[in-house]
Amino acid sequence: MSRRDPSQWITFQHLNFLKRQYVMRSNNALYQRAKPKQTAILTVLEDHRDDGMDSQIQQVPTIDHVPMVTDVTPQPETTTTNMTATPVSSPVSTVAAQEKLAVLKPPSSKTVSTPQTKAVSSAPESGTEMLEVPHVQVESDEARDARLDRQWKELKVDLAELPDVYAKLSKIKLTALVVWTAAAGFAMAPVPFDPATFFLASLGTGLASCTANSINQYFEVPFDSNMNRTKNRPLVRGQISPLHAVGFALACGVPGITVLTLAVNPLTGALGALNIFLYTCCYTPLKRLSIINTWVGAVVGAIPPIMGWTAATGALDPGALLLGGFLYCWQFPHFNALSWNLREDYSRGGYRMMSVTHPGMCKRVALRHSLGLIGLSALGPVLDVTTWTFPLVSLPINLYISYLAFRFYQKGDRSSARKLFFCSLWHLPMLLLLALTCKKSRTDKEGVAKTSSLAPAPLPLAMQN
C-alpha cells in the first residue's frame, strides 16, 4: 500500500474474487484507472495579410443549438466577442471574423413553445436579457426500469430446479463413472468384502468428484459460453450465482474428504484431496496453455480405481497401479476420439487440445495407448492380480479397440472418430468386468498356507512301522 503510483494500490477489487469480474491483466497488476475527460483544444488559425503582417485568430469550437427565450420584440442583432484585434483595412481578416461570428450567432428570435421554455418565460426578465434552458433530462419510471433491466438481471433460484442444477454442476454422468471405477478397484482388492467400507468409500469419492467438477465449471464460465457443448451449463445460463456454486462445492468437498480420511483410511483421503487439486488447479488452467493437459487429465482419471483399492486394503499395491494403468491408457482413445469431432468448439473456447493444435499426434497417441491395453492385460497374472485366462478373454475386445484406433489413425475423419468413441464406452466396463471374473483370490491361498502350517508333521519311517 506504500507504492506511490495509485494504480498499483491494493483495492477491494483484488479481494472480490467471488464475483466473476474479468478484467485485463498487465504485468500481474490490475489497472482500472478512469480515463480523464479530454478538454477542448482551441486551434490557432494564421491569417496572412496583404501588407506582410500576420495575425492569429483562435478558432472557436462549434456549440450546440440551445433554444433561447425572449419576451420582447426582435431587435437588431448585436453580438460582441473577444477576439484578437486586426486592422479594419484587412479584408481577409474581416471575412474570417464574420465567419466566426456567424457560428456564435443565436438562432431565430422566435419563441420556442416547449414545456421548459414556458416555465422559463414566466420568470421576470429584462428587455434583451436571454436565459439558457438548463439541460435537465427527465427520465420516466418506465424508462428507468427498462434501463435497469438491461444493466442488471435479478437472479431468482427456483427450488424445484435445484436438483437438476446440482446434477449438471457436478457432471452427474462423469461422477457416476468415477464412482463405478472406484467400486471396481474396491472389488478387485484381494481382501474380504466389507459393505460398510464400500459404501463410505463410494460416497466420499462421489462427493470429491462433485467438488472438482463444480470448481472446474466456476473457473470456465467465460469460456464455456463460447462452446455449443457447454453453453447450457448452470453458471453460464445464470441459474445460480458463482457464490452458490462455490458453496455447493465446499458442501460436497469437506464432508467427502472427511469421510474418506476418518471413516475409510488417511491414504484414501489424501488421494481424494490430491485428485481435486490436480483437476482444479492443474488440469483446468492447463487446458488453455498446453496440450500437456490431456496427460494430466489422464492421471486424474486413473486415481479413482486406486482409491477403491486403497480403501479396501489400506496400502498401495502393484494391483492398484495396474488398475490405474487401465484407466490411464483407456482415456486417450476415449477422449481423443471425442475431441476430434469437437475441434471447432474447443477452438472457439480457446482450449489447446491435441485435436486442435497437433492432429497427427492426437491420432498416434490414441493408437499407441490402445495397444498398451493389450500389454497391461498381460501384466495381470504376472502381478498375481488375475489368472492367466484374463489376457486371453480380454484379447478380442482389446484387439477390436486397437483396430478402430488404427482406422482412426489412417483416415482421421468424423466417422472413424465416432466409432472409436462409442467403442470406448462399452470397452472399459467390459474390461473391468472380465478382470473381476478372473480375479485371483489370496484369501484361499492364505487359508491353505495356514492349514498346512497347523497340520502335524509326518512321523518318521521307523515310527510308522
N, C-alpha and C positions, 0 to 999 in steps of 0.2 A: 504493500500500500504506500510505500515511501517513494515510489517512482514519480518522476516529475511529469512525465507525459500522461495526461488524463486518460488517453486511450488504452494505456496499459494497466489502469487500476482494476482491482478485483471488484466486481459489482455483483448484484443479485443474480444477474443473468448466468454467471458461472455456476451458481448453486442450483438454479432452477432447471435441473436436468430431467425431471419427470414430465415436464411439458415438452411436447415434440416441437421444438422451435429449431429449425435447421438454418443455421447462419453460416456464412462463408468464413473459413479459417485462413489466416495468413500468418506464417511464421509462428504457428502454435499460439496465437493470441487472437482475441475477439476484437474486431473493430466495428463499432456501431455508432460512430460519431455522426451527428446531424450535419447535413450539407448546408453551409451558410448561404443565405439568400444573396443573390447577385444584385449589386447596385447598378443603377442605370448609368451608362457610360455616355458622356457628352463628347461627341466627336467635334473636331475643330475643322472648319472649312476655310480654306485660303481663298481670299478674294484678290484677284490680280487686277490692279487698276491700270488705267491708261497712262497715268503720269509716272509710272515706275515704282510707286509705293504700294506695298501690300498690306492688307488688313486682315484680321482673323475674326470670324464670326462663329460663335458656338451654335451647334445645331440642337435645337430644342426637340426632345422626343415627342412623338405624336401622342396626344392624350385621347382617351375615350370620350365618346359623346355623353355629356351629362345634361339632363334636362334642366333648364333654368325657369324660374318662376318670377314674374313681374306683374304688378298691378297698375302700371302706368302705360300711357300710350307710347308707341315706338318713337324713339328719338334717334338722332344721328349717331352712328356707331363711332365711338371714340375709345380707342384701346391704347394703353401705354405699356411698353415693355422696356426692360433694362437690357440693352444690347450695346455692343461696342460701337462707339461713335465713329462715324465715317463721314467724310466730306459730302455735301449735297451734290457737288459737281460730278460725283462718280455715278454714272447711270447704272453700271453693273451692280454696285453695292446696293443701290436703291431698289433695284428689282429683287435682289436676294432678300433684302429686309422685308419687302412687301410679301414675298412668298412665305417667310417665317411668320409674319403677322396673320396671314390667311389661315395658318394652321391653328393659331390660338383664337381665331375669330369665333365668337359664340354662335350657336345656331339661330335660326329664325326666332324672332321675339314673340311668336305666337304662343299663347298659353297652352301647356300640355295638360290635358284633362285626365289625370290619373289619381287614384286614391291618395298617393303620397303627396302629389302636388297640391291637392285640395287641402290637405292638412297643413301644408307649409304656407299656402297662400292666406290662410286665416290669421296668421301671425302679423302683427303690425310691422310695416316696412317703410323705409324712406323712399324718396322719389325714384332714384336709379339704383338703389341697392338690390343686389341679386343674391339669393340664397341657394346653396347647392344641396340637393336632396341627398341625404345620407344613404350609403349602400347597406341597407339592412335587409337581410334575407329572412323572410318569414317562412318557416317550414311547418307544414301542417302535420297533424298527428299521424295521418296515414302515410305521408312521405317519410316521416321519421321511422315508423315501424318497418316500412319496406326497406329503408337503408340499413337498419339494424339486422333485419333478417338476412340481408346479403352479406353482412360482415360476421355475424355470429350464428352458430347453429346450436340450438338448445338440445342437449343430449338427454333423451328420455329412455331409460332402460326398462324394457318390458320383462317382468319376472318370468313370464311364460316362455320367453325365448332364451333365457339364461342357460338351460341345459344344452341347447343346440349351439349356443355361442361358446360355451366352455368346451364342447366336443370339438369344434373347429379350432379353437385356440390351442388345444392340446394335441391336435392332429391325431384323432382317436384311432384311425386305422394304423398309422405308424406306431402309436403307443401299443396297440394290440400285438403287432408283430414283435416289438421289443419284449413284451411280457411273455409271448409264446416262445421266443428263443431262450429267454432266461429259464422258463419252465423246462425246456428241453435239456439245458445244461444241468438243472437240478436232477432230472430223471436219469441222466447218463452217469451221474456220480455213483461210484461203487460202494454205497452205504445204504442201510435200510431207509425206506421212505418214511418221512415224518410229515404228516399232513399240516400240522400247525406251523412248522417252519416253512413249508412250501407256500402256504397262504401268505404269511408275513413277508416272505421274500418277493413274491409276485406283487403284493400290494405296494411295498416300498419301491420296487423297480418301476412300476407303473406311475407312481407319483413323481418319481425323479424324471421320468420321460416327459410327463406333462409340464414340469417346470422348465426343462430345457427347450421344449417346443414353444412354450409361451414367451420366454425371453427372446428366442430367435425371431418370432413374429414382431415383438416390440421393437427390436433393432432394425427390422427390414421393412417398416411401413412405407417409406417413400419409394422404395424400390419395388415392392410388391404391387404398388398401384400402377406400375408401368407394364405389368405382365398379365396376360389374359388368364394364366393358370392360377394366379394368386390375388387377382383384383377384388375378389369377393370375400376375402378374409375379414373377420370382425373388426379389427383395428383399422383396416383400410376403409371400410364402409362406415365407420364411426358408430358401430353398435354398442361399443363400450369404450370407456376412456383409457388412455395409457396407464393411468394410476390404477384403474380397476384391473387391468391385465397384469401389472406387476404385483398387485396384491394377491391375485389368484395364483401366480407363480410361487410366491412366498408361502401361501397357504398350502400348496402341494409339496414344495421342496423341503421345508423344515420338518414336517412330520414324516415325509418319506425317508430322508436321510437318518432321522432319529430312529425310526423303526428298523432300518437296515443295520444301524450301528448297535443299538441296545438289545433289540429283540432277536436279531439273527447273529451277527458277529461283526467286530470292527473292520475286518478286512473287506467284507461286502459293502459296508457303509462307505469306506474310503474309495472303493471302486465306483460306487454310485456318485459320490461327490466329484471324483475325477472326470467321470463321463459328462456331468453337467458343465464343468469347467471347459473341457475340450470342445463341446458342442457350441457353447455360447461365446466363449472368449477366444477360441482359436479357429474353429471351422467357419463360424458366421462371418467374421471380418475377412478371413482369407478368401472367401468366395468372390470378393471384389478386387483381390490383389494378385493372386497367383493360382495356377492350376494345381498346386500342392493341396488345395482344399479337398480334392477328391480322395487323396490318400489319408488325410486327417479324418475325413468323414468315415472312411472305411474302418479306421481304428475305433471310432466311436461306435459303429455298428457291431464290432467284434467283441466289445466288452460285456454286453448283457448275458450271453451264454456262459462267460467266465464267472459272472456274478452268481448265476444259478449254481454252478459247480462249487464255488467257494461257500455259498450259503448252505450247501449240504455237507461239505467236508471240512470247511474252515481252513483249507490250505490251497495253495496254487500249484496244482499238479500238472504234469505234462498233458493229461487228458483234457484239462480246461483250456490249455493253449491250443490243442488240436481243434476243439470246437470253435474257439475264436478264429482259428485259421480258416475253417469252413466259411464262416460269415464274412471274413475279410476278403477272400477270393471271390465269393459269390456276388458281392456288391458291385464289382467292376463290370461284369457283363450286364447286370441288372440296371445300374444307374447310367452307364454309358449308352446303352440302347435307349433308355428313357430320354436322356438329354439330347440324343441325336435328333429326335423329332421335335424338340423344344428349343432348337438353336435360336430361332428368331426371338422367342420370349426371353431367353437368357441374355441375348444381346441387348434387347431393349432395357432390361433391368440392370445392365452393367456388370453382369457376373462373368468371371473369367473361368469358363468351363473348357475341358478338353475338346468337346464337340464344337466349340465356337472358335477357340484360338489355335488348337492343334488337332484337326480332324483325323489326320493319319495316325497320330499317337492314340487317339481315342479308340480306333478300331483295333490297333495292335494290342493295347492293354486289355481290352475285353477278351480277345482270343487267348492271350497269354495266361490270364487268370482262370479262364475256363478250363484250359488244360491242367492248370495247377490243382483243380479239384480232384483230378484222377490221382495225382501223386499223393495228396493229403488222404484220400480214401485208403490208399495202400499203407499209410502210416498207422492206421487204426489198430490192426493186430500187432504191429511192431511195438507200439507203445502199450500194449496189453489193455487197450480200451475196448476193442471189439474182437470178434472172432474172425477167422480167415474167410468166412463167407461174405463178409461185408464188402471187401473190394470187388468181389465177383458180382454180387447182386446190384451194386451201385454203378457198375461199369456201363450198363446201357444208357442210363439217364445222363451220366457224365459225358459219354460219347455224343449223345444227341445234342446237349447244350454246346459242346465244343464244335459240333458240325454247324450249328446255327451261328455260332460266333465266327466260324471260318467263312460262311456265306456273307455275313455282315462285313467281314474284313475285305472280301473280294468285291462286293457290289457297293456297299456303303449307301444304300437307298433307304427310303422310309419303310418299305415293305420288309426288308430283312431285319431292320432295327426293331420293328414292331413284333415280328415273330420271336426274336431273341428275348425281348422284354416279357412277353406273355409266357414263354417257356420258363423264364426265371421265377415267375410267380408260383408255379407248382413244383419246380425243381427243388427248392430249399425245403419245403415241408416233406417232400418225398425222401430226400437225402437224410434228414434228421430222423424220420420215422424208420428207415432202414437201419440206421445206426442204433436206434433204440432196440429194435428187434434182434440185432446181432450183438447186443451188449454182453460183455464178459463180466460176470458177477464175481467179485472177490470174496464175498461172504462165504460162499460154499468152500472156496479154497482154504479160507481161514478155519472153517469148521472142520474140514478134513484133516488139516495140519494139527489142530488142537486134539482131535480124537486119536490120531496116530501117536501123539506125544503122551497121552494118558494111557494108552494100551500097554499091558505088561510085556516086558521083553521076553523073547523066546528062550526056553530053557536049553541048557547045553545038551549035546547029544547023549552024553553019559547019563545025565539025569533023566532024560526022556526014556531011555531004555530001562 
